[in-house]
Amino acid sequence: MGSSKSDLTNTVSMPFLRKGKDALRESEFVLALSIDLNWFAPEQAKNVLNQAEKSGLLKREGEFIRPAFDISKVEIPSGFKPEPGVFEKKTIFDRMIERIVLSTGMEKRKVIALINKKQEELAKMVVIEVSAILVALEHGVMVDDLIEEEYEALISPLP
C-alpha cells in the first residue's frame, strides 16, 4: 500500500496514459476514472480532480487539464486500483464531529444531539456547521482551521 500522494499520482496519471494524451478535457478525465476504469462515481472522480489540482498534480490550461509532472516517469503497479474512499473529502461538518468526539471522548450521537440542540436554540438561523463550531468551542475543542475553512465556504459561491 503506497502513500495517498503516490496513489493520487497513479490515479491521476491513468486517464492520460490510457488515452495516450498529455491534456484532457475535464469531462474526459472524469469519464475515464468513472466509466472507463470504473474506479469512482462521477462525483468522486470530480473530487479526485479537485484534490489533484489543490495538491499541484494537475494544472488547468483553458478547458484542458494537464499533469504538472512528467507522466512518462510514472510507473503504475500492475493491477493498481485506488483504495475506495481514499480521496473522499470529508465535509467540514463530519470533521468537526470527529474532532469533538476525539477531544471530549463523547459518543458521536451525543455530539450530534448537542449540535441539533444548538440549531434549535438558534432557531435554525445559522447553517449546521456554525452550530457545530459553537458546540466545539463550548467544549474547549480547537477548531480554528475548520472555522477558517467554513468561513471561506460561506463567503465563496459554489462552483
N, C-alpha and C positions, 0 to 999 in steps of 0.2 A: 504494500500500500504506500503510494507516494504522498508527498505533501499536497495540500489542496492547491498550492500555487502551480506545481507541475501538473496536477490533474487538470487545472484550469487551462494551462498552456496546451496540453494534449487535446482537451475538449475543443478549444478554440481553433486549433490547427486543423482538426479533422475535416470540417467543411471545405476549407481551402484546398487541402490535399486531395480530397475526393473529387472536387470539381476541377482540379488542375489549374486553378486561377489564383492570382495574388490579390484580387479585390473581388468582393461580392456585395450585392445589394443586401440591405438588412433583411429583406424578405427571403432571399436565397439562403442566407446564413441560418435564419430561424427555421426554415423548411428543412434544411439539411440536418439540423440537430433533432428536429421533431419527427418529420416524416421519413426522410431517407435513412437516418441512423436509428430512429425510434428510441432515442435516449431520453427525451423530455417532452412534456406537453408544450405547445407553442408559447404559453405564458412563461413557463420555466425557462425556455430557450431564450426569451427576451431578457429574463433576469440574468442568465449567463452572459449574454451580450453586454448588458449594463455593467455587470461586475468586472468583466474583462476590460471594458473601457475605463472604469474607475481605477483599476489596478495597472493601467497603462499598457495592456497587452494588445489592445485594438485601438486604431485611430480612424476617425471619420474623415473622408475627403469627399465633399459634396454628398451625393446619395450613396456612395460606396463606403464600405469599411475594409480596412487593411490590417494585417498583423503588424505590430510595431516591433517585430523581432524577425530574425532570419528563419523563416519557416523551413528552409532546407536542412537546418541543423537539428530540427525536432525529430527525435526517434520515438515513435509511439509504440509501446509494447504490443506485441500481437495479442489480439483478444481484448484490448483495452476497452473498458466501458466505465464512465464516471460513476461513482457511488451515487445511488439515488439520494436526493436531498442534500448532497454535499454543497450545492450552490444555492440552496434555499435561503433566501434572505428573510430572517425573522423580522416581524413587524416591530416597531418601537414598543407597541403595547405588550407583545409577547416578551420582549427583552426586559421591559420594565417589571413585569410579573416575575420573571425568573430572578431578577436581581433582588426584588423584595423577598422572595422565598429564600434565596441563598443567604441574604443578610440577616433576616429575622428568624429563620427556622420555622416560620408559619407554613401551614399547608396551603397549597395553591388555591383550593377552593375558598379558603378563608380570606386570602388576599383578594380574590375576585369579588367576594361578597363585600369586603371593605370598599373596594373601588366602586362597585354598584351603589352602595350606600352613599358614598361621596357624590356620585352622579345625582342621586335623588335629592340630597341636601342642596345641591347647586341648581336644582330644578332643571337639570339637563341643559343648562345654558352654555356648557363648555363641552368640547369633544372628550370622549372617554380617556384619551391619552393624558389630558390635563388632570383629570381626576386621579389617574394612576400616579402622576408626578406628585400630586398633593399627598396621597397616601404614603408614597415613598419618603417624602420629606418629613411627614409626621412621625415616621418610624426611624428617622435618622439614616436613611439609606442614601448613599451618594449616587446621584443620577444627573450630575451636571452635563455630561456628554450627551445623554439622551434628551435633556431639556433643550440643549442647543440644536440637536437633530430635529426634534419636534417643532421647535420654533421655525427652522428652515422649511420644514414640511408645511407648516401653517401659512407661511407667507409666500411660498412658491406655488404657482398654479400647477396642477398635474399636467404631464406631457400629453 
